[in-house]
């Protein structure tokens, strides 16, 4: 017997669309289900200025499928040369919804990120003054820190001191992967939220490594132990408004994933809603799915929830979804949760 669940149209608060042929191929996978998305700025070259963001937004809108109502929410890539006045003007115009902090070398196309946090102090103070959120890739990049500890060390060494010295700064801890991240958010009731990805709710580090290396499960921050995955599941399904969906859907062609130095990223835009319905049902929390996907993020960013609705229906047969998305640059593999999906968007 079919089950049905209707919720406000969801938003994605952390999304990679890339550019050019890749953008044109993957954008429809997001616009099919999501009303808005925070767009990551780590292009080559990065989206650093208001002019960069305006041009990128125009390219996204030009690639948007005809008749689709989808709003890209633009971000600026924080560098040590970022101009606080440019950031403030971009925010005042409504062009920019957040600024993204990448520690230099932390992930894909992050070479232009921040090394000396004293050099961005003026930007952060201006952001606190005007209420513009800072989206943080929360990992240290020190060679002596184990990759599985980089998030926890970042919280202690960088994030907590940064927030203490910049009161009023609104921060989103993006794609948290640890119980440490969950507990830090829960211990702070003001100006702090966190996104959780689809794939980090499903996989732990064994999925990447056991039985051979699985390149399409490799992401940054890398998936952690099972205890951390369970902490993320508990946070996502708890109803706590400080946690909301940011898929971090990150397309790379198979040629770039399946090689001796494969790129980090899981492409989840296609089947995220089916996966989330499965996970929330499994945890007895279907009544909290709308909060996680459709309400908590807009509340943090000061936006109203989407008026449109989306319905998920559970059937008796698995949902068919493509193994790959074809692009002019090459095929992109869709994230495989490792189990059949019975919830479909109808």
MOBEL-V530228 format. One line per field, one symbol per residue. ss: DSSP state (A for helix, B for strand, O for the rest). psi: psi as a letter, one per 20 degrees, with the letter a starting at -180 (. if undefined). burial: 1 if it has 24 or more other C-alpha atoms within 12 Angstrom, else 0. A space follows every 10 residues. Layout:
# MOBEL-V530228
ss=???
psi=???
burial=???
This chain:
# MOBEL-V530228
ss=OOBBBBBBOO OBBBBOOOOA AAAAAAAAAA AOOOOBBBBO OOOOOOOOOA AAAAAAAAAA AAAOOOOOOO BBBBBBBOOO OOOAAAAAAA AAOOOBBBBB BBBOOOOOOO OOOBOOAAAA AAAAAAAAAA OOBBBBBOOO OOOOOOAAAA AAAAAAAAAA AAAAAOOOOO BBBOOOOOAA AAAAAAOOOO OBBBBBOOAA AOOOAAAAAO OOOOAAAOOO OOOOOAAAAA AAAAAAOOOO OOBBBOOOBO OOOAAAAOOO OOOOOOOOOO OAAAAAAAAA AAOOOAAAAA AAAAAAAAAA AOOOOOOOBB BBBBOOOOOO OOOBBOOOOO OBBOOOOOOO OOBBBO
psi=pqqqpprqpr qojoppibrc hgghhhghhg ihhqhrqppq jlrorrnhrh gghgggghhg hhipqpjpnp opoqqqopri jpohhggghh ghijhpirqp ooppjhaplj hjapgohhij ghghhgghhi kpqpppompq jphipqhiih gghggghggg hghhimqipp pooqlqjqhg gghgghiojp kprpqprghi igqahhhhhp jqpnhiiprp qqqarhhggh hgghghjhip iiprpohkpn pqqhhhhmai mqqpqpojhg jghggggggh ghjkkhijgh ghhiggghgg jkqqqqhqqp ppppaiqqpp qqhqppriir qppppoijqq pipqp.
burial=0000111111 1111111110 1111111111 1111111111 1110011111 0111011001 1011000001 1111111111 1111011101 1000111111 1111011111 1111101001 1111111101 1111111111 1000001111 1111100111 0110010011 1111111111 1111100000 1111111111 1111101100 0001111111 1111100111 1111111111 1111111111 1111001000 0011111111 1111111111 1000010111 1111111111 1000110001 1111000010 1001100000 1111111000 111110
